[in-house]
Amino acid sequence: MTPAEFREQIAAFTAPLAGRALDAELDAWLNREHGPASATYAALKAACVAGVAAGWLCDREGGGIRYGRIFKAAPDLQGFSVDVVDMESIAGPHHAHPNGEIDLIMPIEGEALFDGRPAGWLVCAPGSAHRPTVSNGRALVLYLLPEGRIDFTR
């Protein structure tokens, strides 16, 4: 897996998300169609694990969290930016999602939860905010941010 191959994988995944509202309906659809038992989930998780191992994902560290924006928002990604974080039983910095956020939760060690949710997808509506928290283990979390928008709380 290379960054270019990962980009192609994300572009293919985001294509059917074009124009969809970031809401509970999308959350349910993602978990039903692309949940932890799906080939999509397995492929995305394998790509993220490989990218972290190769050093091109989560290539920065701060406050006990490894993170990195691998792709800025772009037309081939349906306007989403792509970030991946590696967190182990820790809370990250509080932030808001002006345009919403789509999270892929990938437990790596233990029974890791992200904001209380197990493996799968979490869709945060536009205007929502949280302090992203991984509990009960270690997880990788892939973030898709419309227009790359995220507002960190000071």
N, C-alpha and C positions, 0 to 999 in steps of 0.2 A: 504494500500500500504506500503510495506516494501522496504528497499534497495535491497534485493534479488529479489523481484518481479519486481522492476523497472529495474534491470539488465536484467532479462529475457525478459522484454518488449523491451528494447533497443536492445538486441541481436537479437530478432526476426525482429525488424525494420531494423537493419543494414545488415542482411544477404543478401538481394537483392542489397545492395550497393557495395558488394565485387567486386573489380576490375574496378569499374566505374570511369571515369574521373570526377574530380570536375570542372565542367564547366557550361555554360549557358544551355546546354541540360539537365543536371541533375537538375538544378534549375527549369526549366520548368516542367520536369517530376514530381519532388517532389510536386510542387504546383498543378499540375493537378491531380495526384493520391493520394496525402496525404495532400491536402490543408485544409484550415480552415473549410470547410463543411464536411470533411471526418471523419470517425470513428477513424482513426489512430490519427489525430490531436487532436480530443476530448479526446482520451485516454491518449495521451502523456501530454496534458495540465492538465488534472485531476490528473495525477500522480505527475507532478511537483508541482502543487498547494498543494497537500496533503503532499508531501515531505517537502516543505517549512514550512507548518503549523506544521508538526511533528518535525521540527528542524534538520532533517538529510540532507536537501538540503539547499544551501546558508547559511552554518553555520559559515561563516567568514564575517567580514565587514571591509572595508577600503575605505576612500575617498567618503563616502556616497553610496557605492555600496556593496550589500550583494552578496557573491559569494562562490563557492566551487567546487573543482574537486571531484565528487562522485566516478568515476571509472578511473583508469589508463588505457592506451591503452592495449588491450588484444586480443588474438585470437578469443574468443567467441563474441567479439564486432567488428570483422573484422578489428582489428588494431586501432580502434578509442578510444580516451579517451572521457570522458563525463564530461562537466562542466555545471553548471547552474548559471546564474546571475539574480539578482533582481535589476532593475534600474528604477529610476523615474526622468524624465527630467534632464538627466545628461550625460556627456561624460566621457567615461572610458579612461584608458591609451592606448596610441598609441602602436600598435604591428603589426608584420608581420606574415604571415601564410606560412612557407616554403613549406608545403605540401597541403595547402588549408584549408578550414574550411566550415562546414555545420552548419547553424544557424536555429533554430526553434524559430520564433518570436511569443510570446504569450501575447498579451495585457491583462492587469489585470484591469487597471483603465484608464478612458478617451479613447481617440482615439490614443493610444500610437503607435509610429512608431519607428522602429529600423533602423538607417542609412537611414531614409526616406522611409522605406518599412513597409507596414501594416502587419497584421497577416499572417503567412505563413512561407515559407522557403526562405533563402538567401544562395546561394552557392558562396563562395569566392575562386577564382582559386589559385593554388599554386603560391607563390611569391607575392601575393597581400598583402596589408597593409591597416589599417584604425584606426581611433579613434572611437571605438564603441559608438554610441550616441542614447539614447532614448529621444524622444521629445513627447510633447502632452500627457503626462501621465506616467503610470507605466507599465512595461512589465517584464515578465520572458523571458529569452533567454537561450535556450539549445544549447551548442556548441559541435559539434563532430569534433575532431581534429585528423587527421591521424597521427599515432605514437605519439600522445600527443604533437606534436611540435607547439610551439608558441614562438616567439621572441619579447620580450618587448623592445621598444625603450628607450634608456637611455637619 
